[in-house]
Amino acid sequence: MFGIKVGKTTLLVSMLAVIGLIPLQAAAECKFVSTKAGNAPLTIKVTDKDTPESKEFLETCINPYTKKFVADPEAAKAGKKLFGYYSCTQCHGGNAGGQTGPSITDDTWQYAKHGTDKGMFETIAGGSDAGMPAWHGQIAGNDELLKTDEILKIIGWLRASFKGSGEKTWLK
């Protein structure tokens, strides 16, 4: 009798997994790739100083600030403040419309991956071959540079400041 119950339970769980109602394995963490040539893995680890929003992003690749900042321009000012504080304005201009570096508020992306928050994060965190340095403290080996949460807030503000006519893939 016990063997029949175990068999039925195993069969039921297997069928639910096959049709996708329960996962076959635990969800994997978000995997980042460098924007630089070769697309090497970009390793950013959760630290004890990370905010819950940072931890969520590092697990899911979804920036919790994006939709919040797009809906609330007042909250988005936190990202703009960081954009100025870390001198992003020197290359991208005061409102991120471009200067010596490209505009990052229109729909002409330097890299196609910038249509996602994950892709934008990878470029800001790890830099690019087009002159953008690595800004994430873990990647650059400099604790005085940006933390994950600060990059996410900057991206949220950039999305809230979008002036392009293209599809806003980051809001899906």
C-alpha positions in Angstrom: 0.0 0.0 0.0 2.8 2.5 0.9 4.6 1.7 -2.4 1.4 2.5 -4.4 1.1 5.9 -2.7 4.7 6.7 -3.3 4.4 5.7 -7.0 1.3 7.8 -7.5 2.9 10.8 -5.8 6.0 10.4 -7.9 3.9 10.2 -11.1 1.9 13.3 -10.1 5.0 15.4 -9.3 6.6 14.3 -12.6 3.6 15.2 -14.6 3.3 18.6 -13.0 7.0 19.3 -13.6 6.7 18.2 -17.3 3.8 20.7 -17.9 5.7 23.4 -16.0 3.5 23.9 -13.0 6.4 23.1 -10.7 10.1 23.7 -11.5 12.5 20.9 -12.2 15.3 22.8 -10.5 15.8 25.9 -8.4 15.8 29.2 -10.2 19.3 30.2 -11.3 20.8 33.5 -10.4 21.2 36.2 -13.0 24.3 35.7 -15.2 26.1 38.8 -16.4 28.3 39.1 -19.4 30.9 41.8 -20.2 30.1 44.4 -22.9 33.8 44.2 -23.9 35.0 42.0 -26.7 34.8 38.3 -25.9 31.7 38.6 -23.7 33.5 37.1 -20.7 31.4 36.5 -17.6 31.0 39.5 -15.4 31.0 38.4 -11.8 29.2 40.5 -9.2 28.5 38.9 -5.9 25.9 39.7 -3.3 27.4 41.4 -0.3 26.1 42.0 3.2 25.9 45.7 2.4 23.6 45.1 -0.6 20.0 46.4 -0.3 17.0 44.1 -0.8 16.6 45.7 -4.3 20.1 44.9 -5.2 19.8 41.3 -4.1 16.5 41.0 -6.1 18.2 42.3 -9.2 21.2 40.0 -8.8 18.8 37.1 -8.6 16.3 38.0 -11.3 18.0 40.6 -13.6 15.0 42.8 -13.2 15.6 46.3 -11.8 13.0 47.0 -9.1 13.6 50.8 -9.4 12.8 51.1 -13.1 9.0 50.9 -13.0 8.9 52.7 -9.7 11.0 55.6 -11.1 9.0 55.8 -14.3 5.8 56.1 -12.3 7.2 58.5 -9.8 9.5 61.3 -11.2 10.1 62.6 -7.6 11.6 59.2 -6.6 13.7 59.1 -9.8 15.6 62.2 -8.6 17.6 59.8 -6.4 19.1 58.3 -9.7 19.8 61.7 -11.2 21.6 62.8 -8.0 23.9 59.8 -8.3 24.4 60.4 -12.0 25.8 63.8 -11.2 27.7 62.8 -8.0 29.7 60.1 -9.9 30.4 62.5 -12.8 28.5 60.6 -15.4 27.6 64.1 -16.6 31.2 64.6 -17.8 30.7 62.3 -20.7 26.9 61.9 -21.1 25.8 65.5 -20.3 23.7 66.9 -17.5 20.5 65.1 -18.5 22.2 62.1 -20.2 21.5 63.5 -23.7 25.2 63.0 -24.8 28.3 65.1 -24.7 31.7 63.4 -25.4 29.8 60.1 -24.7 26.6 59.0 -26.3 23.1 59.9 -25.3 21.6 57.3 -23.0 18.1 58.6 -23.0 17.2 58.1 -26.6 16.5 55.0 -28.7 19.9 55.0 -30.5 21.7 52.5 -28.3 25.5 52.1 -28.5 24.9 48.4 -27.8 21.6 46.5 -28.6 21.7 45.0 -25.1 20.9 48.5 -23.6 17.3 47.8 -24.4 17.3 45.8 -21.2 18.2 46.9 -17.7 20.5 43.9 -17.4 22.4 45.0 -20.5 22.7 48.6 -19.4 23.9 47.4 -16.0 26.6 45.2 -17.6 28.0 48.2 -19.5 28.0 50.5 -16.5 29.3 47.9 -14.1 32.0 46.5 -16.4 32.7 49.2 -18.9 33.1 48.8 -22.7 35.7 48.9 -25.4 34.3 52.3 -26.6 35.8 54.3 -23.7 33.4 53.5 -20.8 35.4 52.5 -17.7 34.2 49.9 -15.2 32.1 51.8 -12.6 31.2 48.9 -10.2 33.4 48.8 -7.2 33.7 45.0 -7.3 34.7 44.9 -10.9 37.2 47.8 -10.7 38.5 46.7 -7.3 37.7 50.1 -5.8 35.2 50.4 -2.9 34.8 54.1 -3.6 33.1 53.4 -7.0 29.4 52.5 -7.5 27.6 49.8 -5.6 24.9 47.6 -7.3 22.1 49.7 -5.8 23.5 53.0 -7.0 23.8 51.7 -10.6 20.2 50.4 -10.5 19.0 53.8 -9.3 20.9 55.5 -12.1 19.3 53.1 -14.6 15.9 53.7 -13.2 16.3 57.5 -13.7 17.6 57.0 -17.2 14.5 54.9 -18.0 12.3 57.6 -16.5 14.1 60.2 -18.6 13.8 58.2 -21.9 13.0 60.5 -24.9 13.1 58.0 -27.7 10.2 56.7 -29.7 11.2 53.1 -29.6 9.7 50.3 -27.6 10.3 50.5 -23.8 11.4 46.9 -23.4 12.5 47.5 -19.8 8.9 48.1 -18.7 7.7 44.6 -19.7 
